[in-house]
């Protein structure tokens, strides 16, 4: 249960009556949390950080998240508790590219070196397909940042699995149209819960998808010593067959079901729909990239095929998203906007304050120049009126002449506006009692 920017729209305090997260969420507290799952074969830590602004404005003002020194202290303490875990999953609604991190003892980049996977959302796949694969491998810190779309607009969810400490996932789109009641007026409104007919969901766990390897956190050599191809298959009805191909050739050994049903420490039933097929990984340990295809078919005839590349090199295969989602995930947009804002401000200060003053000081006869500019402005204004009346009379039928006349009018209006603005700035710069306070205020900012 993770708080996002929509949970703090117009929420200006944690005890606000508009803070529905406190009432309707599972955790009912802000600031994130720490969760550790301990098994006989290892422990797995989930660290949630809360990047929501302390005073939540409405869109678009809370598009960016931040962690101040106190938030970084909480994050640092939780990650310290996670040390020694087989894997640490860091959860944050905002991607790193839209976060502004403070500092307690360490920077975020230093803290992230102990993280395997950074799970986030927020961007909703953006628009125009540029956010369809918002994923990036942060090689310096050694973690994968994996954004996922949303359930509301894209009907997306993601399934993760850890198999002998190899982390795999699959994104699944529900086969539905528009979800009912996109904006219910009452929070206690109920929606009938009906099963959605769904094709099988297939998640290959061994060999691991070569695009998402974690060389600093995963025992990748275990794939060379593995004896079986493994895949998890969930379905509405019984699975009748699971077929496998490697490099387009049918695998000689049939896949068999080796799933089991257990009860965890909380008394919940856990089903592991595992399918396996014997294989000899040495046949494919040739330094080349191979492709595994797994097709699962259920008793209702619905089927799903997934293809993953695999190899035995420790380095992940580059994703083909550097010009779209990968580029977005590697940026720091708070820094970009901060630098562009400062640059724009300095540029406007130079153009509107400093340049007019220097021009005024360079004038030999400022008053004569002002008088000449005033006369020129009157002439320009008269020329614009003449062009406008000629264009509006309606007696010109040649389209090329009309276009030429229209362009001439636009050019004259642009020239007039720029010239009059510059004249006004020079005149303002000549007034010492007004110019100097504005100059020092601008420079102080």
VENNOR-V21539 format. One record per backbone hydrogen bond with DSSP energy under -1.0 kcal/mol. CO is the residue of the C=O (numbers start at 1). NH is the residue of the N-H. Records with the same first field share a line. If there is no record, write none. Layout:
BEGIN
CO=NH ; NH
END
This chain:
BEGIN
4=7
8=11
11=56
13=16
16=19
18=20
20=24
21=25
33=48
35=46
37=44
39=42
42=39
43=86
44=37
45=89
46=35
47=91
48=33
51=66
58=61
60=63
65=100
67=102
68=72
69=73
70=74
71=75
72=76
73=77
74=78
75=79
76=80
77=81
78=82
82=85
87=45
88=116 ; 117
89=47
90=119
91=49
93=121
95=98
96=99
97=333
98=65
100=67
106=104
107=111
108=112
111=114
112=115
116=144
117=90
118=146
119=92
120=148
121=123
123=126
125=131
127=130
129=132
133=135
134=147
136=145
137=139
138=142 ; 143
143=138
144=118
145=136
146=120
150=156
155=174
157=172
159=170
161=168
163=166
166=163
168=161
170=159
172=157
174=176
186=189
201=234
203=232
206=230
209=212
210=317
214=217 ; 218
218=220
219=222
220=223
227=279
229=277
230=205 ; 206
231=275
232=203
234=201
238=299
241=297
243=295
244=251
245=293
246=249
249=246
256=276
260=272
262=270
264=267
268=264
270=262
272=260 ; 274
273=233
274=258
275=231
276=256
277=229
280=283
281=284
284=286
290=310
291=247
292=308
293=245
294=306
295=243
296=304
297=240 ; 241
298=301
302=298
304=296
306=294
308=292
309=210
310=290
319=321
321=324 ; 326
324=328
325=329
326=330
328=331
332=336
333=337
334=338
335=339
336=340
337=341
338=342
339=343
340=344
341=345
342=346
343=347
344=348
345=349
346=350
347=351
348=352
349=353 ; 354
350=355
353=357
354=358
355=359
356=360
357=361
358=362
365=369
366=370
367=371
368=372
369=373
370=374
371=375
372=376
373=377
374=378
375=379
376=380
377=381
378=382
379=383
380=384
381=385
382=386
383=387
384=388
385=389
386=390
387=391
388=392
389=393
398=402
399=403
400=404
401=405
402=406
403=407
404=408
405=409
406=410
407=411
408=412
409=413
410=414
411=415
412=416
413=417
414=418
415=419
416=420
417=421
418=422
419=423
420=424
421=425
422=426
423=427
424=428
425=429
426=430
428=431
430=432
431=434 ; 435
432=436
434=438
435=439
436=440
437=441
438=442
439=443
440=444
441=445
END
